Amino acid sequence: MILIEKLNQKLQSNLKPINHESLNKTFVGYSNLYQQSVFVKQFAKEQGCYTEETVTRQMNDRVITTFSIDNRYILVLKDVEP
């Protein structure tokens, strides 16, 4: 099973990949688990995910959760209009 399928299963979502300035793999879609639109970023290293989570928590309340799948670190945020 590929990453997006695993994410969709875990988040009960319909994520779609998007291009993002961070160059990390990113996805957006609606999560039935969290009952809202989510923005999901995948990191290769735990430190990158932890740093972004920490900085985001200091700036706003967008962080929903973090977890790992297949040695990839996942940050789930509330999706907001750009």
JOCORRA-V964139 format. One record per helix or strand of 3 or more residues. SS is the DSSP state (2 for helix, 1 for strand). FROM is the first residue (numbers start at 1). TO is the last residue. Records with the same first field share a line. If there is no record, write none. Layout:
SS->FROM-TO / FROM-TO
This chain:
2->3-11 / 46-59
1->16-18 / 25-31 / 36-43 / 63-69 / 72-78
